[in-house]
Amino acid sequence: MKPGYYNRYSEHLVKKFGEKVYKLPVNLPGTCPNRDGRLGLGGCIFCDNQGSGFDCLPNTVSIREQLEENKVFFRKRFNAKKFIVYFQAFTNTYLELDRFKENIRQAVVVDDLVGLSISTRPDCINDRYLDFLSEIKESRDLDINIELGLQTVNYHTLVMINRGHTLAEFIDAVLRIKKRGFEICAHLILNLPWDDITDVIENAKLLSALGIEYVKLHSLYVVRGTALGDMYEKGEIEVIPLEDYVVRVAEFLENLDPDMVIQRLVGKGPRADLLFSNWGISWWLVKQRIEDYLVKNEIFQGKKFDYLNGKAVRSFLGTE
C-alpha cells in the first residue's frame, strides 16, 4: 500500500452502495446507566449534558420531523439520494424494549434508506433488543450498524474516566452483536491523559482481533462544568501536544487491520463552554497534519498488522 493510505469511510460507502450515502442524525431525550444511578452518577468525566448530540436538531422534534428536515438539507446541498438513519445522542438502547422498538419503527419508514446506525454502550447490549433488530434487518433489507463507545482498552483508565463498564462488557457486546451479523463501529479517544502509546497500540490490536468493521477516533475535548473540565482548570491533567496526537494516530493505523474502515480521525467539541478542543485549530487541519505525517513517514494502515494467527509459530510452517 502507498504511504498515507487508510481505509476511508466515504470511499467505503461509495463502493458498498454505489454512490455517496449521508447520515441523518436523530436526537432523542435520554440518559445512560452511568448518569441515572443504575451503574453510576455523573456520567463519563468528559461528557456534557447533551450526550454527544450537539450537532443534531433539538430532541423535542419528533423522529420523523428530524429525518425529513435533515433529508431536505442533504438533498438540497449535496443532491443526496441514499441515507443512513443515525441514532446519535446518549445511549439509544437504554430504555424499555417497547419504546426502543417504537423508535426504530418510526425511523425505518423513511424513503431511500439503506442503513441504520445505533449509538450505545457495551453494557446496554441485550439479546432481546438485538433479536428485534434482526427482524427489522430481514423485513427491510437494511445495513445495521451498532456504535459502541469504548474509549480505551486500558481498564484502569476506564475507571479514571468513570466509564461505568469494563473491557469485558465491551467484548461481550461485540460477540453478541456479531452473532446477528451486524457491523460494529468502536469509538476510541487516543489522547486520554492516563493512556500512553502502549495503550494506543493495544487499542488497534484488540479491535483487529475482534474483527471490528469500523472505528471512530475522537481527540479529547474539555468542556467547562464537567468533571474533566474541573480537573483541567485546576491543572490536575494535561492534554498531550498536537504532535504527539498525530504520532499516536499514525501508530494506531499502522497496527490496525487494513480492512477496518476509519470513520473519523479526529473529533470536535460542542460550540459552547469549551476549555480545550483540537489545540485551538480546526478539526480538518488536525486531520491534514495526520495525513501529511503518514505520507512523510511512509506509514499506511496495516503496515504492522502481523500479530494474529500465532505469529510465533509461523516460521515452522514455512510462511516466514
Helices and strands as residue ranges (DSSP letters): H 9-17, E 22-26, H 63-78, E 83-87, H 97-107, E 113-120, G 122-124, H 127-140, E 143-151, H 155-160, H 167-179, E 183-189, H 197-209, E 214-218, E 222-223, H 227-233, H 242-255, E 261-264, E 274-276, G 278-280, H 283-296, G 311-317
